[in-house]
């Protein structure tokens, strides 16, 4: 296992760090991940979460989709944790050039991060499928059944469901940031969800740091590996003024 001092050294000498994060970044805020022992995929519902969160299911069982979505995906009372706050601090210090996240909770922006590429969208944005009017996450949370617009259109969260493609501009921005980075910190992800997991192949910089509670298929390829909670580790990093 690598030391905190080694991670601090990478932070100190880097000028274009990109942070690539998954569900494990937000678990310390109380948001459940998907694939761990106590994650959503190991809880019991009438349908598997992966099926509920698919485009086909949304089209065919919209009311059932929203019943699950309101209960498990809209964690609007959760706050940024130490990882989110440290990343925002690194960005303000000119160390971190971008956050690329698979999460949809908006906690990076809530912590103060400005350049965030949300690969899978955000629960904070919702639009009418008919007229494109914007609706807040609070509106969705407080609605009943299938939320609809004044024009009669069904409202859909701006999250990427299974069977849907990623947003091209978000993908291009994320890939450009990763290709220009001198250090890549991968954290809180099992690196099993594609195409997002394939993004790290575009890194051309000096150092890859991997922080994840469990082992991943990428452990042997990373320069530094930490099997820790992301926030607990990053909170110990010093950021020079």
Secondary structure, 3 states (H helix, E strand, C coil): CCCHHHHHHHHHHCCCEEEEECHHHCHHHCCCCCCCCCCHHHCCCCCCHHHHCEHHHHHHCHHHHHHHHHHHHCCCCCCCCHHHHHHHHHHHCCCEEEEEECCCCCHHHHHCCCCEEECCEEEEEEEECCCCCEECHHHHHHCCCCCECCCCCEEEEEECCECCCCCHHHHHHHHHHHHHCCEEEEECCCCCCCCHHHHHHHCCCCEEEEECCCCCCCHHHCCEEECCCHHHHHCCCCCCC
